Amino acid sequence: MKVFFAVDGSRESLNAVRQVGQLLAPAADAAAIYFAPPEVIFRRGGNVLAPVTDGVAVAVEPTTAAMQLSADKSLQEVAAAAVVETVVKEARRLLPEPLAAGARTITAQHTPREGILIESEKWGADLIVVGARGMSGFDTVLFGSVSRAVVHGSRIPVFVSRTDSEHRGDRPFHVLFASDGSVCSEAALAAATKLTLPRNTKVTAVTAIETLPPEVPEWMAQAGRSAEAAEMIDRWTRETERDKYRAHEELATLMTKQLPPFAGADVIVAEGHSAEQILKLLADRRIDLVVLGSQGKGFLKRLFIGSTSEKVLTHAPCSVLVAR
């Protein structure tokens, strides 16, 4: 699998490199580190360059090898090269060997959100990895504007890493696969199965069905549950149970076709709105990674992702792997 790491020097993007790097197999996977050099701002004092990228300052020592470039280079070019070297060097340090040694460095003069999509497609990536940066002023965890744009525009699966979702080795690594039965869901599952997960990984597979009880007219309810009302409710109950059984069988069959640990997934059919049920499981089961598909609607499907995946991406306390 070819994994495209998009970094900007921030703690969140570098944590994404470390987190996903641990889920790759150096013998089978390839990595590329993408960094779009920012406009460099010089801060006087000490001989330190302080370029600012997307609001994140990256300190660069003037002794870096990039400062030894030929004299015909402008100071801006030399500084930009120094920034690239510093950020990419740190990203490589966080990758396991020999994945780091063979990692390709990609830089381009695009805006970050455009460059990630353009260069990942050029390289033939199978998975894009970005860090989610929380935004101040909100109680819920939001993912940054660049990450959001990449998820919305990418043709391939995107792994959105969250800094605060650190997995502790003294408990199983828990993956939640949320299925809606679509091709998008299966694409997300296929991407997740290519990851080299820890041996103690536990997988839960969930699908949700919307179950709304029939609206009983007020006069029926006041009539002390007439025979008609009782029959209506009984029919609704039977249909709901039939739908749950069918959904469980379909998801269980899909999971048995996968390799471990996905083949041994605990299958759940939840009742209610998909996003709400997924977020509830994330909180109740201490999930480390949620995997789900995303479906755009109508003629805007290339621009927007589905409401369920949007809500999960916005509110999930853990990392998210999403595919369209």
C-alpha positions as CSV (number, residue, x, y, z in Angstrom):
1,M,0.0,0.0,0.0
2,K,1.3,3.5,-0.9
3,V,0.7,5.9,1.9
4,F,0.8,9.7,1.4
5,F,1.6,11.6,4.6
6,A,0.7,15.3,4.4
7,V,2.6,17.3,7.0
8,D,2.8,21.0,7.8
9,G,5.1,21.0,10.8
10,S,2.3,21.0,13.3
11,R,2.2,18.6,16.2
12,E,-1.0,17.1,14.8
13,S,0.4,16.3,11.4
14,L,3.6,14.8,12.8
15,N,1.6,12.7,15.3
16,A,-0.3,11.4,12.3
17,V,3.0,10.2,10.7
18,R,4.0,8.4,13.9
19,Q,0.5,6.9,14.6
20,V,-0.1,5.5,11.1
21,G,3.5,4.6,10.6
22,Q,3.1,2.1,13.4
23,L,0.2,0.5,11.4
24,L,2.3,-0.1,8.3
25,A,4.6,-3.0,7.2
26,P,7.9,-1.7,5.9
27,A,8.3,-4.8,3.7
28,A,5.0,-4.3,2.0
29,D,4.2,-0.6,2.2
30,A,5.7,2.5,0.7
31,A,5.5,6.1,2.1
32,A,5.7,9.6,0.8
33,I,6.1,12.7,2.9
34,Y,4.4,15.7,1.3
35,F,5.1,19.3,2.5
36,A,4.2,22.5,0.8
37,P,6.9,25.1,1.6
38,P,5.2,28.1,3.2
39,E,6.1,31.8,2.7
40,V,8.9,32.4,5.1
41,I,8.8,35.2,7.7
42,F,12.1,36.1,9.3
43,R,12.1,36.9,13.0
44,R,15.2,38.8,14.2
45,G,17.0,37.6,17.2
46,G,19.4,34.7,17.5
47,N,20.1,33.6,13.8
48,V,16.9,31.5,13.8
49,L,14.5,31.4,10.9
50,A,10.9,31.4,12.0
51,P,8.7,30.5,9.1
52,V,5.0,30.3,9.8
53,T,2.8,27.7,8.1
54,D,-0.9,27.7,8.6
55,G,-0.4,29.5,11.9
56,V,2.3,27.1,13.2
57,A,5.8,28.4,13.7
58,V,8.6,26.1,12.8
59,A,12.1,27.0,14.2
60,V,14.9,26.2,11.8
61,E,18.6,26.4,12.8
62,P,20.8,28.2,10.3
63,T,23.4,25.4,10.5
64,T,21.1,23.1,8.5
65,A,22.6,21.7,5.3
66,A,20.0,23.7,3.3
67,M,21.8,26.9,4.3
68,Q,24.9,25.8,2.4
69,L,23.2,26.1,-1.0
70,S,24.8,28.0,-3.8
71,A,25.2,31.7,-3.4
72,D,22.9,32.4,-6.4
73,K,19.9,31.3,-4.4
74,S,17.8,34.0,-2.8
75,L,17.5,34.1,0.9
76,Q,13.9,33.2,0.6
77,E,14.7,30.1,-1.4
78,V,17.4,29.1,1.0
79,A,15.1,29.5,3.9
80,A,12.3,27.6,2.2
81,A,14.7,24.7,1.6
82,A,15.7,24.8,5.2
83,V,12.1,24.6,6.4
84,V,11.5,21.6,4.1
85,E,14.5,19.8,5.3
86,T,13.7,20.4,9.0
87,V,10.0,19.3,8.7
88,V,10.7,16.3,6.5
89,K,13.6,15.1,8.7
90,E,11.3,15.2,11.7
91,A,8.6,13.2,9.8
92,R,11.1,10.6,8.7
93,R,12.3,10.2,12.3
94,L,8.8,9.3,13.4
95,L,8.5,6.5,10.7
96,P,9.7,3.0,11.5
97,E,12.8,1.8,9.7
98,P,13.3,0.9,6.9
99,L,10.1,2.7,5.9
100,A,11.7,6.0,6.7
101,A,14.8,5.2,4.6
102,G,12.7,4.5,1.5
103,A,10.2,7.3,2.0
104,R,9.9,9.7,-0.9
105,T,9.9,13.5,-0.3
106,I,7.4,15.5,-2.3
107,T,7.2,19.3,-2.4
108,A,5.2,21.5,-4.7
109,Q,4.0,25.0,-5.0
110,H,0.3,24.6,-4.3
111,T,-1.9,25.6,-1.5
112,P,-1.9,22.7,1.0
113,R,-5.4,21.5,0.3
114,E,-4.8,21.5,-3.5
115,G,-1.3,20.1,-3.3
116,I,-2.3,17.1,-1.2
117,L,-5.0,16.0,-3.7
118,I,-2.9,16.7,-6.8
119,E,0.4,15.2,-5.6
120,S,-1.2,12.2,-4.0
121,E,-2.9,11.4,-7.2
122,K,0.3,11.9,-9.2
123,W,2.2,9.5,-6.9
124,G,-0.5,6.9,-7.2
125,A,-1.3,6.9,-3.4
126,D,-3.7,4.3,-1.9
127,L,-4.2,6.2,1.3
128,I,-3.8,9.9,2.4
129,V,-2.9,10.6,6.0
130,V,-3.6,14.0,7.6
131,G,-3.6,15.4,11.1
132,A,-6.8,16.9,12.6
133,R,-6.2,20.2,14.3
134,G,-8.8,21.2,16.9
135,M,-10.2,24.7,16.6
136,S,-10.4,26.8,19.7
137,G,-13.7,28.2,20.8
138,F,-15.7,25.0,20.3
139,D,-16.5,22.3,22.9
140,T,-16.6,19.5,20.3
141,V,-13.5,18.3,18.6
142,L,-13.3,19.7,15.1
143,F,-10.9,18.8,12.3
144,G,-9.0,21.6,10.6
145,S,-9.9,23.3,7.3
146,V,-7.2,21.6,5.3
147,S,-8.1,18.1,6.6
148,R,-11.8,18.8,5.9
149,A,-11.0,19.9,2.3
150,V,-8.9,16.8,1.7
151,V,-11.6,14.5,3.0
152,H,-14.2,16.2,0.9
153,G,-12.2,16.2,-2.3
154,S,-10.2,13.0,-2.2
155,R,-10.9,10.1,-4.5
156,I,-9.1,7.6,-2.2
157,P,-9.5,6.8,1.5
158,V,-8.3,9.4,4.0
159,F,-7.0,8.6,7.5
160,V,-7.7,11.6,9.8
161,S,-5.4,11.2,12.9
162,R,-6.2,12.8,16.2
163,T,-3.5,13.7,18.6
164,D,-5.5,13.0,21.7
165,S,-6.5,9.5,20.7
166,E,-3.4,7.8,21.8
167,H,-3.6,4.0,22.2
168,R,-2.2,2.5,25.3
169,G,-0.4,-0.8,24.8
170,D,-1.9,-2.3,28.0
171,R,-5.3,-2.7,26.3
172,P,-6.5,-4.0,22.9
173,F,-6.4,-1.7,19.9
174,H,-10.1,-1.3,19.2
175,V,-11.4,-0.7,15.6
176,L,-15.0,0.2,14.9
177,F,-16.2,-0.5,11.3
178,A,-19.5,1.3,10.6
179,S,-21.3,-0.1,7.6
180,D,-24.3,1.2,5.6
181,G,-24.0,-1.5,3.0
182,S,-22.7,0.8,0.4
183,V,-19.7,0.5,-1.9
184,C,-18.1,3.4,0.1
185,S,-18.3,1.3,3.2
186,E,-16.6,-1.6,1.5
187,A,-13.9,0.7,0.2
188,A,-13.2,2.0,3.7
189,L,-13.1,-1.6,5.0
190,A,-10.7,-2.6,2.2
191,A,-8.3,0.2,3.2
192,A,-8.5,-0.7,6.9
193,T,-7.7,-4.4,6.1
194,K,-4.4,-3.3,4.5
195,L,-3.2,-1.8,7.7
196,T,-0.8,-3.9,9.9
197,L,-2.8,-3.7,13.1
198,P,-1.5,-4.8,16.5
199,R,-1.9,-8.5,17.4
200,N,-4.3,-7.6,20.2
201,T,-6.7,-5.7,17.9
202,K,-10.4,-6.0,18.6
203,V,-12.9,-5.2,15.8
204,T,-16.6,-4.2,16.2
205,A,-18.7,-4.0,13.1
206,V,-21.9,-1.9,13.4
207,T,-24.8,-1.0,11.1
208,A,-27.8,1.0,12.1
209,I,-31.4,0.8,11.0
210,E,-33.9,3.7,11.4
211,T,-36.7,2.4,13.5
212,L,-39.6,4.8,14.0
213,P,-42.6,3.5,15.8
214,P,-45.9,4.0,13.9
215,E,-47.8,7.2,14.8
216,V,-50.9,6.1,16.5
217,P,-53.8,8.6,16.3
218,E,-54.7,10.3,19.5
219,W,-58.2,8.9,19.5
220,M,-56.8,5.3,19.2
221,A,-54.4,5.8,22.1
222,Q,-57.3,7.2,24.2
223,A,-59.4,4.2,23.2
224,G,-57.2,2.0,25.4
225,R,-55.1,0.5,22.6
226,S,-57.8,-0.7,20.3
227,A,-57.4,-3.9,18.3
228,E,-56.3,-1.8,15.3
229,A,-53.6,0.0,17.3
230,A,-52.3,-3.2,18.8
231,E,-52.1,-4.9,15.5
232,M,-50.3,-1.9,14.0
233,I,-47.7,-1.9,16.8
234,D,-47.3,-5.7,16.6
235,R,-46.7,-5.5,12.8
236,W,-44.1,-2.8,13.3
237,T,-42.3,-4.8,15.9
238,R,-42.2,-7.9,13.7
239,E,-40.9,-5.9,10.7
240,T,-38.2,-4.2,12.9
241,E,-37.0,-7.6,14.1
242,R,-36.9,-8.9,10.6
243,D,-34.9,-5.9,9.4
244,K,-32.5,-6.3,12.3
245,Y,-32.0,-10.0,11.5
246,R,-31.4,-9.3,7.8
247,A,-29.0,-6.5,8.5
248,H,-27.1,-8.6,11.0
249,E,-26.8,-11.5,8.6
250,E,-25.5,-9.3,5.8
251,L,-22.9,-7.6,7.9
252,A,-21.8,-10.9,9.5
253,T,-21.4,-12.4,6.1
254,L,-19.3,-9.5,4.9
255,M,-17.0,-9.7,7.9
256,T,-16.4,-13.5,7.6
257,K,-15.0,-12.9,4.2
258,Q,-12.2,-10.7,5.6
259,L,-8.9,-11.6,7.1
260,P,-8.3,-11.5,10.9
261,P,-8.9,-9.6,13.0
262,F,-11.8,-8.3,10.9
263,A,-13.1,-11.9,10.4
264,G,-13.8,-12.2,14.1
265,A,-15.6,-8.9,14.5
266,D,-18.3,-8.5,17.0
267,V,-21.4,-7.6,14.9
268,I,-23.9,-5.1,16.2
269,V,-27.2,-3.8,14.7
270,A,-28.1,-0.6,16.4
271,E,-31.5,1.1,16.2
272,G,-31.6,4.8,15.5
273,H,-29.8,7.5,13.6
274,S,-26.4,6.2,12.3
275,A,-24.2,9.0,13.4
276,E,-25.7,9.1,16.9
277,Q,-25.2,5.3,17.3
278,I,-21.6,5.4,16.0
279,L,-20.7,8.2,18.4
280,K,-22.3,6.4,21.3
281,L,-20.2,3.3,20.6
282,L,-17.1,5.4,20.3
283,A,-17.6,6.7,23.8
284,D,-18.8,3.4,25.3
285,R,-16.1,1.1,23.9
286,R,-13.0,3.4,23.9
287,I,-12.5,3.0,20.1
288,D,-9.1,3.9,18.7
289,L,-10.0,4.0,15.0
290,V,-13.4,4.3,13.4
291,V,-13.7,3.2,9.7
292,L,-16.6,4.3,7.6
293,G,-17.7,5.1,4.1
294,S,-19.1,8.4,2.9
295,Q,-21.7,9.1,0.3
296,G,-22.3,12.4,-1.3
297,K,-25.9,13.1,-2.4
298,G,-27.0,14.0,-5.9
299,F,-25.0,16.2,-8.3
300,L,-23.0,17.6,-5.4
301,K,-21.6,14.1,-4.5
302,R,-18.1,15.1,-5.7
303,L,-18.1,18.2,-3.4
304,F,-19.7,17.0,-0.2
305,I,-19.6,14.0,2.0
306,G,-22.6,12.3,3.7
307,S,-24.2,13.7,6.8
308,T,-23.3,10.6,8.9
309,S,-19.6,10.7,8.1
310,E,-19.5,14.5,8.4
311,K,-20.9,14.3,12.0
312,V,-18.6,11.4,12.9
313,L,-15.5,13.3,11.6
314,T,-16.5,16.4,13.4
315,H,-17.3,14.9,16.8
316,A,-15.3,11.6,17.0
317,P,-12.7,11.6,19.9
318,C,-10.6,9.1,17.9
319,S,-8.9,8.8,14.5
320,V,-11.1,8.3,11.5
321,L,-10.6,6.4,8.2
322,V,-13.1,7.5,5.6
323,A,-13.6,6.5,2.0
324,R,-16.0,7.7,-0.7
